[in-house]
């Protein structure tokens, strides 16, 4: 089969992005153009992971016409970046930074070779977060909120195909709350709760990376996450304490290892120790209390190719939103 020419690739690309942008390659050379996108329609939003060679992006909006696409675009540039003009205001985005574009307003940018995560959100969904989603908004490396927004947007992109519409909706709502918080509304209880929930997710990630570490102590976790011991304990209150959080993450990893049909030769006692349990008896009791089956029963079910997913759903996004709600209620109850 004959390979597509650069001209053909660019024409396909231009057709793909035409509802949002007019594009042309920088320098006008389409012979070496390359680009592609993985796109998912999730409920009311579109999410894509995109990569392409350098090009100009342009959007013109007729002054008196209602926009065909009345949406807000949030983009995380994983590599590359762009410079340009958003309705008369200069903008520049580097790798690791986030930008906001309003499809109801004009803009023109020039991007280097890039890869990004793009989230296209209907304007009515964004109504409660307009202060954080203005045209030309930039979340740069200098903002302490940028890593939190970046990690949440990356999570949505990494897990989009596995999330239900309701879970994606909750994830977008959480993103909008974070965007508002980073716009200077840290005094708002909901924004502070969203920030606290994201800090908690940072703690969870650190724990997950070190489950077998015998030095996984509250002091080590607090130090690695840039928190005081008091802040760490406060953030873990929704999990009945930091020790309970660590144990739940260890059990979660153990479940995955035991239920993995390709790893049936791995002894359950070895799984127990690999996730940081010193006592096999303690591990077995805790596992059954958490999942309703013993480790050996789960191994037997998995060996019969039984679908055990109902015992352990991926609760990461639901966990984020539940913890944010609990933290918000605590903030209101404490008058803080």
PyMOL commands that set and color helices and strands:
alter all, ss='L'
color gray80, all
select helices_A, chain A and resi 6-17+26-28+123-132+146-162+165-182+189-208+218-224+229-239+242-259+261-263+268-274+280-291+295-303+309-311+316-334
alter helices_A, ss='H'
color red, helices_A
select strands_A, chain A and resi 22-25+35-42+45-52+55-59+71-79+82-86+89-93+98-102+107-111+114-122+138-139
alter strands_A, ss='S'
color yellow, strands_A
deselect
rebuild
show_as cartoon
